[in-house]
Amino acid sequence: MMSAMRLRSVAGILMLSLSALLCGQANDVHQPTLGRRSVPLLTVDGLQFKDLNRNGKLDPFEDWRLSPEKRADDLLGKLSPADMAGLMVHGTLPAVGGAEASIGRGSGYDAEKAKEFIAGKRINTFITRLGGEPENLAEANNRMQELAESTGFAIPLTISTDPRNNFLYVPGASVEAGSFSKWPEPTGFAAINDPELTRRYADTVRREYMAVGIREALSPQADLATEPRWARLNGTFGEDADVARTQVEAYVEGMQNGRNGLSPDSVVAVVKHWVGYGARRTAGTAITTTAGFPRSPTSSLRITSTHFSVRSRLTSLP
């Protein structure tokens, strides 16, 4: 049996996908525009709905007049354990072309491998590491969404990315900016220490992400810069906990388009890395086997997830 916490996690993913990508506002009494490629439409009470599971009738999870919570609850009752397991995986969209295709960097997506992950294993959330021109990335992401639309419940993919709007590029931690707008590193925003500027920066990034089909930002880093040898220090908002806290709050608000949680115009902000990720005795990374133990006790890291959650309606932690 799946735990209640895991089921809530799945429900949260479904709420984002269904409310932000499938339909308009949950309480909108007017007919929203229904984007689709292959799913048939149903007409009920003079209104149109997507027949996502293609059973010829309107199920509650397909009814855009209902709240996201009610739609997610209905869909959860229809999913198999394999479906739910796939929803809890955050994979990498496979690529072709180039020496780094195996880790998702290449000239395009590998459609056959992607189909195996999306249709076969029911994985629903993926990081994209493709670079290149924005229009090409948008087209490639649309093709992946077409694959998702052809599956049993046509749940849209949630496509994420590491930061890709800075001048520096750290393989495995960020993506080359290419034609995306270029901004200072987070350490630069910490030095400027203007939360409104940081919010505007994140809002610009949000709109660029949405334009290419990215709906989840694997950022910002809330780690404190306690270890100068750490390779990801430039992704933090510096060593001052109070400055970092206000900067992270501003970033989340810009990325999620306000302080009211998620909306159809939000990009999910994933605040990372909890806790003491960069405070290593060896300056390694906490996810490596050679990282060792934190150099500083967690009590010295005064940025807390509770503060973010209350102030900015944070929706995702790693």
N, C-alpha and C positions, 0 to 999 in steps of 0.2 A: 504493500500500500504506500502511496506517496504521502509525504508529510503535508500538513496544512500550509506550512511556510512555502514549500515548493509549489503547491497548487496556486498560492497567491502570486508567486513569481510568474507562473505561466499566465495567470489571469491578467497580470499587469502588462505582459507582452501583447496579449490578445487585445486588450483595451487600446493600447497604442496603435497597433496595426489596423484594427477595425475602425476606430474613430478618426484617425488621422489620414488613413490611406484609402479606405473603402467608400467613405461617405462624407457628408457635410456635418454640420452641427447636429448633436443628438436630439435636441428639442426643436429643430427646424421643421415647421409645418409645411414648408414649400419643397417642391421637388428639387433635390440636389442633382448636379451633373454627375453621372455615373460613368467613370472611366473604365473601359474594359477592352479586352482583345478577343476572348474566346467564350467566356461564360454567357449563357443565355439570360434574357431578361424576363421577369414576371410582371404582370400588370394586376394590381390589387387596389380596389377602391379608386381607380383612376390614376394611381401612382405606380411608378416603376421601381423595381428592386432587382438586384442581381440574384440569380439562382446559383449560389456559390457551390452547393453540393450537387447541383443538377438533378434534383429529385422531383422537379415539377411543382413544388409547393413552397409557400413562404414560411421559412422557419424563423424563430425569434432572433437568431444571430444574424440573419440576413435583413432584418427590419431596421432600417436607419432611423425610424421614429422612436425606437427604444433607447434607453441609456446604454453607454458602453458597458457598465457593470452587468446589466441584464443580458446583453448580447454575449458577453464573455462567459457568464454562468451557463447559458444555454449551450454554447459551443463546447465548453469543458465537459459537459455531460455526454457529448457525442464523440469525443476524442478517445482513442485507444491509448494504453500505456506507451506504446511505441511512438504515437503522435506526440504525446506530452514530453517524452524523453527528448525527441528531436527539437522541441521548442526550447528546451533548456540548454542546448548546445550553441556555443558561439564559434562558428567555424571560419575558415578563410576561403574566399572565392578563388578557385584554382585558375591559374593563368597558363598561357601558351606563349612561346617565343622568348628567347633570352635565357641566360644562365641561372636566373633567379625565379624562374617560373614555378618551381616547386614550393616556393613560399609566397606565391601570389603576385609577384612582380613580373610583368611581361608586356607583350603587345596587345593582349586581349584576354578574355576569359576562355577557359576550356569548357565548351558547352556540354560535351559528353560527361566529363567528370562532375560538372555542376549539376547535371540532371540526376546523376547517381546520388549526390548529397541531398538535393532538394526533393525529388520525387521518391527516391529509394529510401533514404534514411530520415526523411521528413525534417531535416535541419532547416531552420527558419531565419536565423540571424547569422550574418557573415560580415567579416571585415573585408574591405576592398583595399588592395595595395596598388591598384593600377594608377599610373600617372598619365601624362599626355594631355591633349586638349580637352577642355570641359565637354564640348559637344560629343566627342567620341566616348567619354566616360558615361555621359547621360544615356547614349544609345545602348551601350553595353549593359548598363544597369537595367534599362527597360527590357532588354532581352531576358535577363535573369528573372524579372518580375513576370514576364510571360510564362516562363517555366513554372513559377509558383502558382500562377493562375490556373494552370492545367492540372494541378493536384486535387486531391479529394475534397478539400474544403476551401481551396483557393485563397489561403491566408497569405497576404503579401509578405515579402521578405522585409526584414529590418536590416538595412545595409549601413555599416559603421565604417569609420576611418580613424586612423591616428592623425595627429595634427598635420596639416598640409598648407599652411598659410604663413610660413616663416622663411627667413633667408637661409637659415641653417638646415641641414638635412642629416639626420642620424638614422642609418639603416636599422630597421627593427623598432624604432621609436617614433618615426615621422615619415612623411612622404614628400618628395620634391614638389615644390609649389607649382612649377610650370606657369600656366596662365592664370592661376588663382592669385588673388591679391596677396601681397607680401607685407608682413608686419614685423615689429620687433619680437624677440623671444619673450616669454613670460617674465624672465628676470628683468627685461627692459621695462615692461609695464609696472613691475614692482618698484623700479627706480623712479619712474614718473609718478607713481602712486596717485593716480587719478581714476577712481572707480568708474566714473561716467565714461571716460575714454575706453576703459576696458570693456564696459558693457556695449559701447558702440562697435568696438572691434568684434566681439563675439556675435553681435547682431548681424554684422556684415558677413562673417563666416557662415552663420546660420543660413542666410539667404543664398549664398553660393553653394552650400551643401545641398539645400533643397532643390536647387536648379539642376543638379546632376543626380538626384535620387538618393542622396545620403541622408538618413534620418536619425543617426546616432553618432555622437562625437565621443571618442575615447579620450576625453579631456574634460576638465583641466586637471593638472597635477596639483594636489594639495600637500605633497611632501614638502617638508622644510629642507632648505639647503644646508644640512648639517655636516656634510662630508664633501670637501672641495674636490676630491678625486673622482667622485661619482660621475659616470658618463651622462646621466640624465639630469644633472643639476640645472642645465639651461632651460629645462621644461618646467621648473618650479617658479613660484613667486617670491623666491628669496628665503632668507633665514628668519625674518621677523614674523612671528605667528599672527600678530594682529594685522599687519599689512597683508599677509597671505590670505587671511580669512576674508577681509573685505574685497580683495581682488577675486577670490574664488566665487564669492557671492555675486559680484557684478558679472563675472563670466557666465555663471549659470543662468542668471536672469536674461542676459543677451541671447544665449543659445536656446533657451526654452521660451523666449518671447514673452517674458514677464515673470511675476512672482506667484502666479496662480496654478502652478503645475503644468501639465501637458495640455496642448490644444492642437488643432489641425495644423497650425503654423509653427509648432515646436520641433526642435531637434533635441533628442534626449542627451543630456550632459552626464557623462559617467565620471564622477569625481574619484580620483585614484591617487596614490596606492595606499591601502590601509595595512598596517600602521607601522611606521619606522622602516618603510621600504628602502629608503636611501641611507639609513643610518647604520651602515655596515662597518665592522672593524676592518674588513679587507677592501672596502669600497666597491664590492661586488653588488649584484642585484639580488633581491630576495627570492626571485623565482629560479635562480640557478642553484645547482647542488653544491657549489663551492662558496656560497655567499657568507656562510658563517652566521653569527648572531648579531642582533642589533647592538650598536655601540652605546646608545642612549636608552634609558628606560622610557617606556611609552608615556609615562606621566609627564615627561618633558616636552612632548609634542602636544601643544595646547589647542590645536585645531580639532574640533570634534564634528562627527557626522550629524549629531543632534542639532547643532547650531545651524548647519547648512539646511537641514531638513525643514526646520521651523521657518527660517528667514526666506528661503528661496524655493521651497517645495521641491527639494531634491528628489529625483525619481530613480536614480541608479547609482549603486556602489559596486565595485568589483568584488 
